[in-house]
Every structure is written in structure tokens, then in C-alpha cells.
Amino acid sequence: MKRLEIRVQYEMAGAHLRALVSLSGVANYLERILEHHRVTAADDRRSLDLLIEKAMAVSEPRGFRAAIESAKEGRVAVIAEVKRRSPSRGDLAVDLDPIETAIDYVAGGATCLSVLTDNEYFGGSPADLGMARKSVTVPVLRKDFTVDARDICDAALMGADAVLLIAAALDDAELADFLVLASELGLDALAEVHDEAELERVLVSGADLVGVNQRDLFTFEVDPDRARRVGTSIPTGVVRVAESGIRGPEDAGALYEAGFRAVLVGESLVTSGDRRMAVAALAAAGSAETRAG
């Protein structure tokens, strides 16, 4: 049984730290972040079985994938992100109010929210997610670096409706096991990829919600054409999300035309002078009038 396999993998080998490949002997962004999270996970002595039992008992999730699919034709499903800072850009909005921000996003037409819960590198917290979710009715993604089955349980316990699984951070067994566990807990899993090889891996593992991140997680540079390139290989029936490098309605409209009905946007929204209007402009970018104008 999959849950038993997960329990054996993480209870019997809980101290395992997977080796990371470095570039030119110098730790890059992804390596440093993953090392931090894997060391933290290795020190976590909580019983996975008990965590799963508790996570099973939480309220029914709101349906992250379903919300994206239900977006009206001509409307971009905006996944608006609560983000205080980033490793590449530094401080963005360190003093933001997650409640006020979430309310503004949804008032502007956001389909879902994404909330950073990593504190070390992004300044987020589980409290940010909890406050944001309680203030609105849309589904919320826990945006963090999932490296352990306990991370998925924690996502459910803090109230998330979906978790992020980054293909570059996980091996094939982890991808498959984490997708199964998320499903068992009623959570959607956004499988994030950066190229066709990672896309193939997550599809083989059973992902039905795929995000193409246009930001290279090793250098944090943005390739604005990455989503369109990789998107041509995403099969029908798999919900696709474009992530990173979306600066405004023009970018969102171009991605909509390329088959991406959802965009995950953080930096351009939190730094906007009017977050509500910024979300509204992105959401309207899929209409024929907006794209023609």
C-alpha cells in the first residue's frame, strides 16, 4: 500500500539527505534552499502515521485544480501570490498584511491564492497562509519546498488546499509517493517543471496539474518563452499553469493564447501600487477584446 511505502521510506530512513549537484563547485540558489529544508526534515522526529491521521481529519479542501478549470472562457485564472521577499530580488513587501492582501487579490478577481511559507529565504510563514485563507473563500496553495512527506501533512494541517512539488527537487520515487499522499489527504498537487524532461517525469508519476516555471531555479534568471515551449508537450486533460516572469496583462494574454488558462504571479502584484486593479487586469487579459487591443 502506498501509504505504508511512504511510512517505511521516511520512518526507517528519516535521516537520509539526498546528494545535490553543484555548479562549478559553488552552491546555487536551489541547492542552498533544498539543503536547508532537507536538514530540517532530517531532524523532524514526529510520527508520520500520526501526522497523516491528523491531516485526514481536517476540513474538506476547497479544490484548487477544480477552481482553475471552472474559470470562464476568456478569463485568465490568476493565482495571486502573497510574497514578502525572494532570494534574487530581496525585499518585495516585507510588511504586507496577508489578510488585506488576500482580500484585495480576491476582490480583483483572483481564482486562487499562493502563499509562501518558507521563512529563511522568502520571509513567509504558516501564519501568513492561515490568515490569508481565513479571510477569503478561494483555494490556497502552500508555496514551499516540499522534500518530505511530513511537509504535505503540515500543508493540510495549516489549511492549504494544494501543495507544490518541484520536479528539480525530487527524485522519481518522491514525486510518485508525494502525489499519492497529497491525493489521499484531499490536496491537489501542483507539479512544477522547467523543461520537457521534467515534464515527462511528473506525467509518468501521475500529475494532472502542471506548472511551468519560467525562472531557472539554479540561476533565478527568467526565460519568458519557456512556458510556451514546454507547454506544447503538455497533453490534453492536464491543467497547465505558467509561473514567474509574468509582468502584466500582455504577458498573461500571450500565455493564454498559448494554452495556459492559469498564471501564478507574485512579484508584479505585491509591488503594485494597486493590487486589486493589477489582478483585475491580469484576469481580463484572456478576453478577445483585451488581446486585440
C-alpha positions as CSV (number, residue, x, y, z in Angstrom):
1,M,0.0,0.0,0.0
2,K,1.4,3.4,-1.0
3,R,0.9,4.9,2.5
4,L,2.9,2.1,4.0
5,E,5.7,2.6,1.5
6,I,5.8,6.2,2.4
7,R,5.9,5.5,6.1
8,V,8.7,2.9,5.7
9,Q,10.7,5.3,3.4
10,Y,10.6,8.2,5.9
11,E,10.4,6.5,9.3
12,M,13.2,4.0,8.6
13,A,15.4,6.3,6.6
14,G,14.4,9.6,8.1
15,A,18.0,11.0,8.3
16,H,18.7,10.5,4.6
17,L,19.9,13.6,2.8
18,R,19.9,13.3,-0.9
19,A,23.1,14.4,-2.7
20,L,22.7,17.6,-4.7
21,V,24.7,18.5,-7.8
22,S,26.6,21.8,-7.6
23,L,27.5,24.1,-10.5
24,S,31.3,24.7,-10.7
25,G,31.6,23.7,-7.1
26,V,29.6,26.7,-5.9
27,A,26.2,26.2,-4.2
28,N,23.4,27.8,-6.2
29,Y,20.0,29.1,-5.0
30,L,18.2,25.8,-5.3
31,E,20.9,23.8,-3.6
32,R,21.1,26.2,-0.6
33,I,17.3,26.2,-0.2
34,L,17.0,22.5,-0.5
35,E,19.8,21.8,1.8
36,H,18.2,23.9,4.5
37,H,14.8,22.1,4.1
38,R,16.3,18.6,3.9
39,V,18.4,19.2,7.1
40,T,15.2,20.4,8.8
41,A,13.3,17.4,7.6
42,A,16.0,15.0,8.8
43,D,15.8,16.4,12.3
44,D,11.9,16.0,12.3
45,R,11.1,13.1,14.7
46,R,7.3,13.4,14.5
47,S,5.5,10.2,13.7
48,L,4.4,10.2,10.0
49,D,1.5,7.9,10.8
50,L,0.1,10.3,13.4
51,L,0.5,13.3,11.2
52,I,-1.4,11.5,8.4
53,E,-4.1,10.6,10.8
54,K,-4.4,14.3,11.9
55,A,-4.2,15.6,8.4
56,M,-7.0,13.2,7.3
57,A,-9.3,14.8,9.9
58,V,-9.0,18.4,8.7
59,S,-11.9,20.1,6.8
60,E,-12.5,19.3,3.2
61,P,-10.1,21.3,0.9
62,R,-11.7,23.8,-1.5
63,G,-10.5,22.3,-4.7
64,F,-7.5,24.2,-6.2
65,R,-7.4,22.4,-9.6
66,A,-11.2,22.5,-9.9
67,A,-11.2,26.3,-9.4
68,I,-8.8,26.8,-12.2
69,E,-10.9,24.5,-14.5
70,S,-14.0,26.4,-13.7
71,A,-12.6,29.8,-14.9
72,K,-14.8,31.3,-17.5
73,E,-13.7,31.3,-21.2
74,G,-11.8,34.5,-21.9
75,R,-10.8,34.9,-18.2
76,V,-7.2,34.1,-17.0
77,A,-7.3,32.1,-13.8
78,V,-5.0,34.3,-11.7
79,I,-3.1,32.5,-8.8
80,A,-2.1,35.6,-6.8
81,E,0.8,35.2,-4.5
82,V,1.4,36.5,-1.0
83,K,5.2,37.0,-1.2
84,R,7.3,39.2,1.1
85,R,10.8,38.7,-0.5
86,S,12.8,36.5,-2.8
87,P,16.4,35.3,-2.9
88,S,17.0,37.0,-6.2
89,R,15.2,40.3,-5.7
90,G,15.5,40.7,-1.9
91,D,12.7,42.5,0.0
92,L,9.5,43.0,-2.0
93,A,6.8,43.8,0.6
94,V,8.1,42.6,3.9
95,D,5.5,44.4,5.9
96,L,2.5,43.3,3.8
97,D,-0.7,42.3,5.7
98,P,-1.7,38.8,4.5
99,I,-5.4,39.4,5.3
100,E,-5.6,42.7,3.5
101,T,-3.5,41.4,0.5
102,A,-5.7,38.3,0.2
103,I,-8.9,40.3,0.3
104,D,-7.6,42.7,-2.4
105,Y,-6.5,39.9,-4.6
106,V,-9.9,38.1,-4.5
107,A,-11.7,41.4,-4.9
108,G,-9.7,41.9,-8.1
109,G,-10.8,38.5,-9.4
110,A,-8.1,36.1,-8.3
111,T,-9.2,32.5,-8.8
112,C,-6.7,31.1,-6.2
113,L,-4.0,32.3,-3.8
114,S,-0.5,31.1,-3.4
115,V,1.2,31.8,-0.1
116,L,4.9,31.5,0.7
117,T,5.5,29.7,4.0
118,D,9.3,29.5,3.8
119,N,10.8,31.9,6.3
120,E,14.5,31.6,5.8
121,Y,14.6,32.6,2.1
122,F,11.2,34.2,1.4
123,G,10.1,35.7,4.7
124,G,6.8,33.7,4.7
125,S,5.2,31.6,7.4
126,P,2.3,29.2,8.1
127,A,0.7,32.1,9.9
128,D,0.6,34.0,6.6
129,L,-1.2,31.1,4.9
130,G,-3.7,30.7,7.8
131,M,-4.6,34.4,7.9
132,A,-4.9,34.7,4.2
133,R,-7.1,31.6,3.8
134,K,-9.4,32.5,6.6
135,S,-10.1,35.9,5.1
136,V,-11.3,34.6,1.7
137,T,-13.2,31.7,0.1
138,V,-10.9,30.7,-2.7
139,P,-8.4,27.8,-2.6
140,V,-4.9,28.4,-1.4
141,L,-1.6,26.8,-2.5
142,R,1.1,26.3,0.1
143,K,4.2,27.6,-1.8
144,D,7.2,26.0,-0.3
145,F,9.9,23.4,-0.9
146,T,8.3,20.0,-0.3
147,V,11.1,17.5,0.5
148,D,9.4,15.2,3.0
149,A,6.0,13.5,3.4
150,R,5.6,15.5,6.7
151,D,5.6,18.7,4.6
152,I,2.5,17.5,2.8
153,C,0.8,16.7,6.1
154,D,1.8,20.1,7.5
155,A,0.2,21.8,4.5
156,A,-3.1,20.1,5.2
157,L,-2.9,20.9,8.9
158,M,-2.2,24.6,8.3
159,G,-5.2,24.8,6.0
160,A,-3.7,24.6,2.5
161,D,-5.8,23.2,-0.4
162,A,-2.8,22.4,-2.6
163,V,0.9,21.7,-2.3
164,L,3.9,22.4,-4.6
165,L,6.1,19.6,-5.9
166,I,9.2,20.8,-7.7
167,A,10.5,18.2,-10.1
168,A,14.0,19.5,-9.9
169,A,14.0,19.0,-6.1
170,L,12.6,15.4,-6.0
171,D,13.5,12.0,-7.4
172,D,11.0,9.9,-9.2
173,A,10.0,7.8,-6.1
174,E,9.5,11.0,-4.1
175,L,7.3,12.5,-6.9
176,A,5.1,9.4,-7.1
177,D,4.8,9.0,-3.4
178,F,4.1,12.6,-2.7
179,L,1.4,12.8,-5.4
180,V,-0.3,9.8,-3.8
181,L,-0.1,11.1,-0.3
182,A,-1.5,14.5,-1.4
183,S,-4.4,12.8,-3.1
184,E,-5.1,10.7,0.0
185,L,-5.3,13.9,2.1
186,G,-7.6,15.5,-0.5
187,L,-5.0,18.1,-1.6
188,D,-4.2,19.0,-5.2
189,A,-0.5,18.9,-6.1
190,L,1.0,21.5,-8.5
191,A,3.9,19.7,-10.1
192,E,6.4,22.3,-11.2
193,V,8.7,21.7,-14.2
194,H,11.3,23.7,-16.1
195,D,11.8,21.6,-19.2
196,E,10.5,18.7,-21.3
197,A,12.5,16.1,-19.3
198,E,11.0,17.2,-16.0
199,L,7.5,17.3,-17.6
200,E,7.8,13.7,-18.7
201,R,8.8,12.7,-15.2
202,V,5.9,14.3,-13.5
203,L,3.4,13.0,-16.1
204,V,4.7,9.4,-15.6
205,S,4.3,10.0,-11.8
206,G,0.6,10.8,-12.4
207,A,0.5,14.6,-12.2
208,D,-2.7,16.2,-13.6
209,L,-1.8,19.8,-12.6
210,V,1.5,21.1,-14.1
211,G,3.2,24.4,-13.6
212,V,5.9,25.6,-16.0
213,N,8.3,27.9,-14.1
214,Q,10.0,30.3,-16.4
215,R,12.5,31.1,-13.7
216,D,15.6,28.9,-13.7
217,L,15.9,27.7,-10.1
218,F,19.6,27.3,-10.4
219,T,20.3,30.9,-11.5
220,F,16.9,32.6,-10.8
221,E,17.1,34.1,-14.3
222,V,13.7,34.3,-16.2
223,D,13.2,32.9,-19.7
224,P,9.9,34.5,-20.9
225,D,9.4,31.9,-23.7
226,R,9.9,28.8,-21.5
227,A,6.2,28.2,-20.8
228,R,5.2,28.4,-24.4
229,R,8.0,25.9,-25.4
230,V,7.3,23.3,-22.7
231,G,3.6,23.8,-23.0
232,T,3.5,22.3,-26.5
233,S,4.3,18.9,-24.8
234,I,1.6,19.1,-22.1
235,P,-1.2,16.7,-23.1
236,T,-4.9,17.5,-23.1
237,G,-6.5,16.9,-19.8
238,V,-3.6,18.2,-17.8
239,V,-4.3,21.6,-16.3
240,R,-1.4,23.9,-17.1
241,V,-0.1,26.9,-15.1
242,A,2.5,29.4,-16.2
243,E,4.8,30.7,-13.4
244,S,7.3,33.5,-13.0
245,G,8.2,36.3,-15.3
246,I,4.6,37.5,-15.8
247,R,4.9,41.3,-15.6
248,G,1.5,42.3,-16.7
249,P,-1.6,41.7,-18.9
250,E,0.4,41.5,-22.1
251,D,2.4,38.5,-20.8
252,A,-0.7,36.9,-19.4
253,G,-2.6,37.3,-22.6
254,A,0.2,35.8,-24.7
255,L,0.3,32.8,-22.3
256,Y,-3.5,32.4,-22.5
257,E,-3.2,32.2,-26.3
258,A,-0.5,29.6,-25.9
259,G,-3.0,27.4,-23.9
260,F,-2.2,28.5,-20.3
261,R,-5.5,29.3,-18.7
262,A,-3.8,30.0,-15.3
263,V,-0.9,32.1,-14.3
264,L,0.9,32.3,-10.9
265,V,2.0,35.8,-10.2
266,G,3.8,37.2,-7.2
267,E,6.4,40.0,-7.6
268,S,4.5,42.2,-10.0
269,L,1.4,42.0,-7.8
270,V,2.9,42.6,-4.3
271,T,4.9,45.5,-5.6
272,S,2.0,47.1,-7.4
273,G,0.5,50.3,-6.1
274,D,-3.0,48.9,-6.6
275,R,-3.0,45.1,-6.1
276,R,-6.7,44.8,-6.7
277,M,-6.6,46.5,-10.1
278,A,-3.4,44.6,-11.0
279,V,-5.1,41.3,-10.5
280,A,-8.2,42.5,-12.4
281,A,-6.0,43.5,-15.4
282,L,-4.4,40.1,-15.5
283,A,-7.7,38.2,-15.2
284,A,-9.2,40.2,-18.1
285,A,-6.1,39.5,-20.3
286,G,-7.7,36.4,-21.9
287,S,-10.6,38.2,-23.5
288,A,-10.6,38.7,-27.2
289,E,-11.0,42.4,-26.7
290,T,-8.0,42.7,-24.4
291,R,-5.8,40.7,-26.6
292,A,-6.8,42.6,-29.7
293,G,-6.4,46.0,-28.1
